[in-house]
Amino acid sequence: MDFILSYNNNEMVMPFPVVPNGGISLTRAQDNITFDGVNYELQAIGTMNLASFELSSIFPNRPYPWLRPGSVADGWAYVRTIEAARLRRIPFRAIHLDNDGTELFNLPVTVESFEYGRDQAGDVAYTLSCKEYRFAIPVDLEELAKPADAKGEATQTESQRQENTGTSPEGSYQKKYDSNDAVMMARTMWNESRGIQSKTEIACVGWTALNRVDAGAAAGFRDTLSGVLTQANQFAYTASAPTTSDYGYNLVELATDVLDRWSREKAGQANVGRVLPKDYKWYAGDGKHNYFRNQYQGGTRWNYSLPSPYEN
């Protein structure tokens, strides 16, 4: 299992080094009200309260072999980072992934309490208590007045539609990613494409990850982008990696472009500018180039025969 704490749109991303085997339990109460009726006690269903969870574990100060991918063996660095963010009074984002990469929860949170101290092994033992944080949004009375849809669900506001919807010459599409995904992909591109000048070749790293997402657990991969990028012994994702390539490319922009094209493809659009076929899910590099293959061992090496939307 994995637990990742980040803040400020991935300004800092912290994969935790040790997660309890039983996982992290999310608790969410509801403000139901009971009252006396004429003959019976009755109940009114209330609103949902903020969710909360508590995590007790260690931040190791030694490079144990069982540390989770992307984590570091500097326990006090975790303490300093969390406390510094608390002083800035900014919310965190907490992501909990199952062993197969399934997202168990993903929500903004505040740290309600953080207790820590040195244990007998020299590591940092801690207990972290978090509560869900709800961002305040401007109230649009016209949008709130819209009727519910046929299923009884609230109609999506125009601002929400604009945020989650993209447009292209082939029509509109729903974005299948968020800004966190774009930054994680960009950091992976940096680690996996050092010294590579070709944007097309760098974009293929992103498409390899998305091909694995599409293949999912049935093919031995995880079915979320964050799960694929943090899966053990696969991609070289690190939370501290830069997002500008060795040749000055803005890798967040490139990752966002790849994710938009993937989202368009998921919406049924054709010729979206994919630069790597769906069956290419592996690659290896020699320090100058990455070589993409359609089998884990052997297979066919990709020859870049698809038209590329990039200038190189």
JOQUIPE-V416033 format. One record per residue. N is the residue number from 1. RES is the residue in one small letter. PHI is phi in whole degrees, -180 to 180 (999 if undefined). BURIAL is + if it has 24 or more other C-alpha atoms within 12 Angstrom, else -. D_FIRST is the distance of its C-alpha to the first C-alpha in Angstrom with 2 decimals. Layout:
# JOQUIPE-V416033
n & res & phi & burial & d_first
N & RES & PHI & BURIAL & D_FIRST
N & RES & PHI & BURIAL & D_FIRST
This chain:
# JOQUIPE-V416033
n & res & phi & burial & d_first
1 & m & 999 & + & 0.00
2 & d & -128 & + & 3.80
3 & f & -133 & + & 6.98
4 & i & -126 & + & 10.25
5 & l & -115 & + & 13.68
6 & s & -138 & + & 16.78
7 & y & -154 & + & 20.40
8 & n & 54 & - & 23.65
9 & n & 53 & - & 22.52
10 & n & 67 & + & 20.33
11 & e & -57 & + & 23.04
12 & m & -139 & + & 20.26
13 & v & -125 & + & 16.54
14 & m & -123 & + & 14.33
15 & p & -68 & + & 10.79
16 & f & -75 & + & 10.07
17 & p & -73 & + & 10.36
18 & v & -137 & + & 8.83
19 & v & -123 & + & 6.43
20 & p & -54 & - & 8.00
21 & n & -58 & - & 7.29
22 & g & -81 & - & 8.75
23 & g & 81 & + & 6.81
24 & i & -117 & + & 9.42
25 & s & -92 & - & 12.63
26 & l & -95 & + & 14.78
27 & t & -116 & - & 18.50
28 & r & -142 & - & 21.34
29 & a & -87 & - & 24.92
30 & q & -136 & - & 27.91
31 & d & -81 & - & 31.46
32 & n & -77 & - & 33.29
33 & i & -118 & - & 36.87
34 & t & -105 & - & 39.07
35 & f & -151 & - & 42.85
36 & d & -84 & - & 45.95
37 & g & -89 & - & 47.53
38 & v & -66 & - & 51.04
39 & n & -118 & - & 50.10
40 & y & -138 & - & 46.37
41 & e & -77 & - & 43.51
42 & l & -119 & - & 41.71
43 & q & -135 & - & 38.45
44 & a & -110 & - & 37.71
45 & i & -79 & - & 34.25
46 & g & -100 & - & 33.23
47 & t & -80 & - & 30.89
48 & m & -79 & - & 27.15
49 & n & -80 & - & 26.23
50 & l & -69 & - & 23.66
51 & a & -74 & + & 20.09
52 & s & -148 & + & 18.64
53 & f & -155 & + & 15.73
54 & e & -133 & + & 15.55
55 & l & -130 & + & 13.07
56 & s & -120 & + & 14.44
57 & s & -164 & + & 13.28
58 & i & -132 & + & 14.90
59 & f & -105 & + & 15.64
60 & p & -66 & + & 16.89
61 & n & -108 & + & 20.30
62 & r & -133 & - & 20.18
63 & p & -78 & - & 18.40
64 & y & -61 & - & 16.54
65 & p & -70 & - & 15.43
66 & w & -100 & - & 11.83
67 & l & -65 & + & 11.19
68 & r & -70 & + & 8.47
69 & p & -57 & + & 10.54
70 & g & 87 & + & 12.96
71 & s & -87 & + & 12.99
72 & v & -127 & + & 16.31
73 & a & -95 & + & 17.80
74 & d & -139 & + & 20.02
75 & g & -57 & + & 19.05
76 & w & -72 & + & 22.17
77 & a & -65 & - & 21.58
78 & y & -62 & + & 18.64
79 & v & -61 & + & 21.11
80 & r & -61 & - & 23.89
81 & t & -66 & - & 22.02
82 & i & -65 & + & 20.87
83 & e & -66 & + & 24.34
84 & a & -65 & - & 26.15
85 & a & -68 & + & 24.51
86 & r & -63 & - & 25.40
87 & l & -66 & - & 28.96
88 & r & -78 & - & 29.11
89 & r & 58 & - & 28.34
90 & i & -117 & - & 25.96
91 & p & -76 & + & 22.94
92 & f & -101 & + & 19.37
93 & r & -120 & + & 16.87
94 & a & -109 & + & 13.47
95 & i & -124 & + & 10.76
96 & h & -120 & + & 7.53
97 & l & -114 & + & 5.72
98 & d & -77 & + & 4.83
99 & n & -60 & + & 4.68
100 & d & -94 & + & 8.11
101 & g & 90 & + & 7.95
102 & t & -62 & + & 9.49
103 & e & -79 & + & 10.09
104 & l & -82 & - & 9.86
105 & f & -158 & + & 12.10
106 & n & -152 & + & 13.90
107 & l & -153 & + & 16.86
108 & p & -72 & + & 19.23
109 & v & -143 & + & 19.41
110 & t & -112 & + & 21.67
111 & v & -88 & + & 20.96
112 & e & -81 & - & 23.12
113 & s & -153 & - & 22.90
114 & f & -145 & - & 21.45
115 & e & -108 & - & 22.45
116 & y & -154 & + & 22.00
117 & g & -177 & - & 23.95
118 & r & -75 & - & 24.24
119 & d & -95 & - & 23.26
120 & q & -66 & - & 25.29
121 & a & -86 & - & 23.27
122 & g & 90 & - & 23.96
123 & d & -91 & + & 20.48
124 & v & -103 & + & 19.93
125 & a & -87 & + & 18.85
126 & y & -147 & + & 18.21
127 & t & -132 & - & 17.79
128 & l & -116 & + & 17.11
129 & s & -113 & + & 18.49
130 & c & -126 & + & 18.37
131 & k & -132 & + & 20.44
132 & e & -56 & + & 20.56
133 & y & -117 & - & 23.22
134 & r & -108 & - & 25.61
135 & f & -72 & - & 27.53
136 & a & -75 & - & 31.26
137 & i & -126 & - & 32.88
138 & p & -61 & - & 36.62
139 & v & -89 & - & 38.10
140 & d & -105 & - & 40.00
141 & l & -63 & - & 42.37
142 & e & -65 & - & 43.45
143 & e & -70 & - & 39.93
144 & l & -64 & - & 39.24
145 & a & -79 & - & 42.43
146 & k & -66 & - & 41.29
147 & p & -71 & - & 41.13
148 & a & -70 & - & 38.07
149 & d & -80 & - & 37.48
150 & a & -63 & - & 38.33
151 & k & -91 & - & 35.11
152 & g & 84 & - & 35.76
153 & e & -95 & - & 33.09
154 & a & -64 & - & 34.08
155 & t & -70 & - & 35.41
156 & q & -66 & - & 33.39
157 & t & -73 & - & 35.25
158 & e & -63 & - & 36.85
159 & s & -64 & - & 34.83
160 & q & -67 & - & 31.55
161 & r & -62 & - & 33.03
162 & q & -66 & - & 34.11
163 & e & -69 & - & 30.75
164 & n & -99 & - & 28.85
165 & t & -119 & + & 31.72
166 & g & -110 & + & 33.01
167 & t & -128 & - & 36.40
168 & s & -150 & - & 37.74
169 & p & -58 & - & 41.05
170 & e & -89 & - & 39.67
171 & g & 122 & - & 38.81
172 & s & -85 & - & 36.04
173 & y & -154 & + & 32.37
174 & q & -88 & + & 29.21
175 & k & -74 & + & 26.81
176 & k & -96 & + & 23.42
177 & y & -155 & + & 21.78
178 & d & -130 & + & 22.00
179 & s & -64 & + & 22.94
180 & n & -62 & + & 19.40
181 & d & -61 & + & 18.92
182 & a & -64 & + & 22.30
183 & v & -70 & + & 21.63
184 & m & -62 & + & 18.37
185 & m & -65 & + & 20.39
186 & a & -62 & + & 23.31
187 & r & -66 & + & 21.54
188 & t & -67 & + & 20.29
189 & m & -58 & + & 23.89
190 & w & -63 & + & 25.26
191 & n & -64 & + & 23.28
192 & e & -92 & + & 23.98
193 & s & -134 & + & 27.61
194 & r & -62 & + & 29.34
195 & g & 79 & + & 33.07
196 & i & -92 & + & 33.02
197 & q & -91 & - & 35.68
198 & s & -72 & + & 35.29
199 & k & -63 & + & 33.46
200 & t & -60 & + & 33.27
201 & e & -67 & + & 31.47
202 & i & -67 & + & 28.97
203 & a & -61 & + & 28.47
204 & c & -62 & + & 27.68
205 & v & -62 & + & 24.45
206 & g & -63 & + & 23.38
207 & w & -67 & + & 24.69
208 & t & -61 & + & 22.81
209 & a & -63 & + & 19.47
210 & l & -70 & + & 20.91
211 & n & -62 & + & 22.21
212 & r & -70 & + & 18.74
213 & v & -59 & + & 17.64
214 & d & -65 & + & 20.80
215 & a & -71 & - & 20.25
216 & g & 70 & - & 16.83
217 & a & -63 & - & 14.89
218 & a & -62 & - & 18.33
219 & a & -103 & - & 18.83
220 & g & 91 & - & 15.53
221 & f & -108 & + & 14.23
222 & r & -91 & + & 12.01
223 & d & -106 & + & 14.25
224 & t & -128 & + & 13.87
225 & l & -64 & + & 15.31
226 & s & -62 & + & 12.69
227 & g & -66 & + & 10.13
228 & v & -64 & + & 12.96
229 & l & -71 & + & 13.94
230 & t & -106 & + & 10.78
231 & q & -63 & + & 10.08
232 & a & -59 & + & 10.83
233 & n & 60 & - & 14.62
234 & q & -119 & + & 15.72
235 & f & -86 & + & 17.02
236 & a & -93 & + & 18.17
237 & y & -83 & + & 16.73
238 & t & -136 & + & 17.31
239 & a & -69 & + & 17.56
240 & s & -99 & + & 21.04
241 & a & -66 & + & 22.61
242 & p & -65 & + & 25.92
243 & t & -122 & + & 26.58
244 & t & -121 & + & 30.12
245 & s & -72 & + & 30.81
246 & d & -62 & - & 33.17
247 & y & -105 & - & 35.87
248 & g & 87 & - & 35.36
249 & y & -75 & + & 33.55
250 & n & -78 & + & 31.52
251 & l & -75 & + & 28.21
252 & v & -67 & + & 26.92
253 & e & -64 & + & 30.05
254 & l & -66 & + & 29.53
255 & a & -63 & + & 25.89
256 & t & -63 & + & 27.12
257 & d & -63 & + & 29.93
258 & v & -62 & + & 27.70
259 & l & -67 & + & 25.48
260 & d & -65 & + & 28.74
261 & r & -66 & + & 30.12
262 & w & -64 & + & 27.03
263 & s & -64 & + & 27.32
264 & r & -63 & + & 31.00
265 & e & -62 & + & 30.36
266 & k & -64 & - & 28.03
267 & a & -84 & - & 30.98
268 & g & 95 & - & 33.27
269 & q & -77 & - & 35.10
270 & a & -105 & - & 36.54
271 & n & 53 & - & 37.08
272 & v & -83 & + & 34.52
273 & g & 101 & + & 34.60
274 & r & -63 & + & 31.78
275 & v & -111 & + & 32.29
276 & l & -146 & + & 30.13
277 & p & -62 & + & 30.26
278 & k & -65 & + & 27.33
279 & d & -86 & + & 27.16
280 & y & -92 & + & 26.65
281 & k & -123 & + & 22.96
282 & w & -139 & + & 23.39
283 & y & -159 & + & 25.43
284 & a & -142 & + & 26.59
285 & g & -124 & - & 28.72
286 & d & -122 & - & 31.69
287 & g & 92 & - & 31.74
288 & k & -122 & - & 34.06
289 & h & -145 & - & 32.58
290 & n & -102 & + & 29.56
291 & y & -119 & + & 30.43
292 & f & -94 & + & 28.60
293 & r & -132 & + & 28.60
294 & n & -101 & + & 28.13
295 & q & -143 & - & 26.92
296 & y & -61 & - & 24.47
297 & q & -125 & - & 27.53
298 & g & 77 & - & 30.97
299 & g & 77 & - & 31.54
300 & t & -104 & - & 33.47
301 & r & -81 & + & 33.19
302 & w & -69 & + & 33.33
303 & n & -109 & - & 36.78
304 & y & 58 & + & 36.22
305 & s & -86 & - & 38.75
306 & l & -80 & - & 37.38
307 & p & -61 & - & 39.20
308 & s & -102 & - & 37.28
309 & p & -80 & - & 37.44
310 & y & -105 & - & 37.29
311 & e & -76 & - & 40.30
312 & n & -148 & - & 39.03
